[in-house]
Amino acid sequence: MINLQPSLAPTTPASAFIKDATTESFMADVIEASQTRPVIVDFWAPWCGPCKQLVPALEKAVTAQNGKVHLVKVNVDENKQLAASMRVQSIPAVYVFYQGQPIDGFTGAIPDSEVKKLVENLANVSAKNPEGANIASMVKQAEGFVLEGKLDHAQALYSAVLEIEEENAAAYTGLIKAFLASDNQEEAQHLFDNAPDSVKQDKHWASVQSAFELQDKMVKAALGADATASLKAKVDADPKNHQARFDYALALFAANERDAAVDELLEIIRRDRKWNEEAARKELVTIFDALGPMDPLTISARKRLSSILFS
């Protein structure tokens, strides 16, 4: 419950690592400061009861880390534009920034023990100390960012993991695929060419190889709108022209029309699953490996493929 009676929440900084920020200072206090250490941003208001419970716990936990984590407090009543840009809909709202990107957050008051654990994990990130850091959770969240299309966030979080564990295969390969998805071929290629042996021997490496294989095919298939339309016309004129449909699928995927591309490959399998030594099925498998098992398109397409193969 939020107390609507005017009442001042604790605002006095508990240490040199805690400050009040404004819209004007947000870039320096949060974005720039988070390049070297995690910064917790707490959106609050004087009339918010839960805020008065959360602020002291945050201040205590941050102070205990002696600079490894900073806390920035933003009064939403005085910084409405900033709160709106951050899509703050209820308070307290907490965001965690690292290397200029939001990597975590929550709304509402949480127990002091959870606050302490959160700050301790962030301190481990700052100190590049893997012991106690929730690496698996960070990787999972980064994967979620990729699925949501928040590639900048994913790249920042994967990078944060690699600051802690330089040879974390899930983060390393995830970062490569995030760069590929954002058309940053140069960064992806650099990581691919300089991957540690331990990463190359990990099970995740196969998915990266599939992603690069698919990327090469997509570059070759990026024929332009006229050529894609010409392939579609060939398919419409002769639905049994599986090569034209296969080329059309690659062109669609290159144009980022992933769902339509998968539809065409599945149609080839439905019509003739053995065509060209099962080229369509093999191409789908490459796509699944590149996208990852939890991508919504992978999940739906696998179900449709199974339905065709076992019907």
C-alpha positions in Angstrom: 0.0 0.0 0.0 1.2 3.5 -0.9 0.8 6.1 1.8 -0.5 9.3 0.1 0.1 11.5 3.1 3.1 13.9 2.4 6.0 12.5 4.3 9.7 12.8 3.5 11.6 9.6 2.8 15.3 9.4 3.8 17.3 11.4 1.3 20.5 12.1 3.1 23.3 10.1 1.4 24.6 7.4 3.7 28.0 7.3 2.1 30.1 8.9 -0.7 28.8 6.2 -3.0 25.2 7.4 -2.8 23.7 10.5 -4.4 20.5 12.1 -5.6 20.3 12.6 -9.3 18.2 14.7 -11.7 17.3 14.5 -15.3 20.2 16.8 -16.1 22.8 14.7 -14.1 21.5 11.3 -15.0 24.0 10.8 -17.9 27.0 11.5 -15.7 25.7 10.0 -12.5 24.4 6.8 -14.1 25.4 6.1 -17.7 29.0 7.3 -17.4 29.5 6.1 -13.9 28.3 2.6 -14.8 31.1 2.2 -17.2 33.4 1.2 -14.3 31.0 -0.2 -11.7 27.3 -1.2 -11.4 25.0 1.7 -10.5 21.6 1.1 -8.8 19.0 3.6 -9.7 16.1 3.9 -7.3 13.0 5.9 -8.4 11.0 7.1 -5.4 8.8 9.8 -4.1 8.3 11.4 -0.6 4.7 10.1 -0.3 5.6 6.5 -1.1 5.5 4.2 1.9 7.3 1.2 0.4 10.1 3.6 -0.8 10.8 4.4 2.9 11.3 0.7 3.6 13.5 0.1 0.6 15.8 3.1 0.6 17.6 2.4 4.0 18.2 -1.2 2.9 19.7 -0.1 -0.4 21.9 2.5 1.3 23.1 0.0 3.9 24.0 -2.7 1.4 25.7 -0.2 -1.0 27.7 1.4 1.8 29.0 -2.0 2.9 30.6 -2.6 -0.5 32.8 0.5 -0.2 32.5 1.8 -3.7 32.1 -1.4 -5.7 28.5 -0.4 -6.3 26.9 3.0 -6.4 23.3 4.1 -5.6 21.5 6.9 -7.4 18.1 8.1 -6.1 15.7 9.9 -8.4 12.7 11.7 -7.0 9.9 11.1 -9.6 7.9 14.2 -8.5 10.9 16.4 -9.3 12.0 14.5 -12.4 8.8 13.5 -14.2 10.3 13.5 -17.7 13.1 11.2 -16.7 10.7 8.8 -15.0 8.5 8.8 -18.1 11.5 8.1 -20.4 12.4 5.1 -18.1 8.8 3.9 -18.3 8.4 4.0 -14.5 4.8 3.2 -13.8 4.9 2.4 -10.1 7.3 3.0 -7.3 9.7 2.1 -5.9 11.2 1.1 -9.2 14.8 0.0 -9.3 17.1 -0.3 -12.3 20.7 -1.6 -12.4 23.0 -0.2 -14.9 26.4 -1.6 -15.9 28.6 -0.4 -18.8 25.9 2.1 -19.8 23.1 -0.4 -20.1 20.3 -1.6 -17.8 21.0 -5.2 -16.8 18.5 -5.9 -14.0 15.7 -4.3 -12.0 12.5 -4.8 -10.0 9.5 -2.8 -8.8 8.1 -2.7 -5.2 9.8 -3.2 -1.9 11.7 -6.5 -1.5 13.1 -8.0 1.8 16.4 -6.6 3.1 18.0 -10.0 2.6 17.3 -9.9 -1.2 18.6 -6.4 -1.3 21.8 -7.5 0.3 22.2 -10.4 -2.0 21.6 -8.3 -5.1 24.2 -5.7 -4.1 26.7 -8.4 -3.2 26.3 -10.0 -6.6 26.8 -6.6 -8.2 29.9 -6.0 -6.2 31.3 -9.3 -7.5 30.7 -8.0 -11.0 32.5 -4.8 -10.2 35.5 -6.6 -8.6 35.7 -9.1 -11.4 35.3 -11.8 -8.8 33.2 -14.7 -10.0 32.8 -16.2 -6.6 29.2 -15.7 -5.5 28.1 -13.9 -8.7 24.9 -15.3 -10.2 26.4 -16.0 -13.6 23.7 -18.3 -14.7 21.0 -15.8 -13.9 22.9 -13.1 -15.8 23.3 -15.3 -18.9 19.6 -16.3 -18.8 18.6 -12.6 -18.6 20.9 -11.8 -21.5 19.2 -14.6 -23.5 15.9 -13.0 -22.6 17.0 -9.7 -23.9 18.0 -11.3 -27.3 14.5 -12.9 -27.6 12.9 -9.5 -26.8 15.1 -7.8 -29.5 17.0 -5.7 -26.9 20.3 -6.5 -28.4 22.2 -3.6 -26.8 21.1 -4.8 -23.4 22.1 -8.3 -24.2 25.5 -7.3 -25.4 26.1 -5.3 -22.3 25.1 -8.1 -20.0 27.0 -10.8 -21.8 30.1 -8.4 -21.7 29.5 -8.1 -17.9 29.6 -11.8 -17.5 32.8 -12.0 -19.5 34.4 -9.4 -17.3 33.9 -12.0 -14.5 34.6 -15.2 -16.4 36.6 -14.5 -19.6 35.9 -18.0 -21.0 32.3 -18.4 -20.1 31.1 -20.3 -23.2 27.4 -19.4 -22.9 28.2 -15.7 -22.6 30.9 -15.7 -25.3 28.8 -17.5 -27.9 25.8 -15.5 -26.9 27.7 -12.2 -27.4 28.8 -13.4 -30.9 25.2 -14.2 -31.9 23.9 -10.9 -30.4 26.5 -9.0 -32.6 25.4 -11.0 -35.6 21.7 -10.3 -34.9 22.5 -6.5 -34.7 24.5 -6.7 -38.0 27.8 -6.1 -36.3 29.7 -8.6 -38.4 33.1 -7.1 -37.5 32.8 -7.6 -33.8 31.2 -11.0 -34.2 34.0 -12.1 -36.5 36.7 -10.8 -34.2 35.3 -12.8 -31.3 34.8 -15.9 -33.5 38.4 -15.7 -34.7 39.9 -15.2 -31.2 37.7 -17.6 -29.3 39.6 -19.5 -26.5 40.0 -23.3 -27.1 37.8 -23.9 -24.0 34.9 -22.1 -25.7 35.4 -23.9 -29.0 35.2 -27.2 -27.2 31.9 -26.3 -25.5 28.5 -27.5 -26.7 27.5 -23.9 -27.4 30.1 -23.5 -30.1 28.2 -25.5 -32.6 25.3 -23.0 -32.5 27.8 -20.2 -33.3 29.2 -22.1 -36.3 25.6 -22.6 -37.5 24.9 -18.9 -37.0 28.0 -18.0 -39.2 27.0 -20.6 -41.8 23.5 -19.1 -41.9 25.0 -15.6 -42.0 27.1 -16.5 -45.1 24.1 -17.9 -46.9 22.0 -14.9 -46.0 24.6 -12.5 -47.4 24.7 -14.5 -50.7 20.9 -14.6 -50.7 20.4 -10.9 -50.2 19.4 -10.3 -53.8 17.2 -7.3 -53.4 13.4 -6.8 -53.7 13.2 -7.3 -57.4 15.1 -10.6 -57.3 13.1 -11.8 -54.4 9.9 -11.0 -56.2 11.2 -12.9 -59.2 11.8 -16.0 -57.1 8.3 -15.7 -55.6 6.9 -15.5 -59.1 8.7 -18.7 -60.0 7.2 -20.4 -57.0 3.7 -19.2 -57.8 4.0 -20.3 -61.4 5.3 -23.8 -60.4 4.8 -24.8 -56.8 6.8 -27.9 -57.5 9.9 -25.9 -58.2 11.6 -26.8 -55.0 14.9 -25.1 -55.8 13.1 -21.8 -56.5 11.2 -22.1 -53.2 14.4 -23.0 -51.4 16.2 -19.9 -52.8 13.1 -17.8 -52.1 13.2 -19.0 -48.4 16.9 -17.9 -48.1 16.1 -14.5 -49.7 13.2 -14.1 -47.2 15.4 -14.9 -44.3 18.1 -12.5 -45.6 15.4 -9.8 -45.6 14.6 -10.6 -42.0 11.3 -12.2 -42.9 12.1 -15.2 -40.8 8.6 -16.6 -40.3 7.9 -16.5 -44.0 11.2 -18.2 -44.8 10.5 -21.0 -42.4 7.0 -21.4 -43.9 8.6 -22.0 -47.4 11.1 -24.5 -46.1 8.3 -26.4 -44.3 6.3 -26.4 -47.5 9.2 -28.1 -49.3 9.3 -30.7 -46.7 5.6 -31.2 -46.8 5.7 -31.7 -50.6 8.9 -33.7 -50.8 10.8 -34.3 -47.6 13.6 -36.2 -49.4 14.2 -33.4 -52.0 17.9 -32.7 -52.6 19.0 -35.0 -49.8 16.7 -33.3 -47.3 18.1 -29.9 -48.0 15.1 -28.1 -46.6 15.1 -30.0 -43.3 18.8 -29.5 -42.9 18.4 -25.8 -43.5 15.8 -25.6 -40.8 18.1 -27.4 -38.4 20.8 -24.8 -39.1 18.2 -22.0 -38.5 17.2 -23.7 -35.2 20.8 -24.0 -34.0 21.5 -20.4 -35.0 18.4 -18.9 -33.3 18.7 -21.1 -30.2 16.2 -23.6 -28.7 14.2 -21.0 -26.8 13.5 -18.7 -29.7 9.7 -18.6 -30.3 10.2 -19.3 -34.0 12.4 -22.3 -33.2 9.7 -23.7 -30.8 6.8 -23.2 -33.2 8.7 -24.4 -36.3 9.9 -27.6 -34.5 6.3 -28.5 -33.7 5.2 -28.0 -37.2 8.2 -29.9 -38.6 7.4 -32.9 -36.2 3.7 -32.7 -37.4 4.8 -33.0 -41.0 7.4 -35.7 -40.5 5.3 -37.9 -38.3 1.9 -37.4 -40.0 
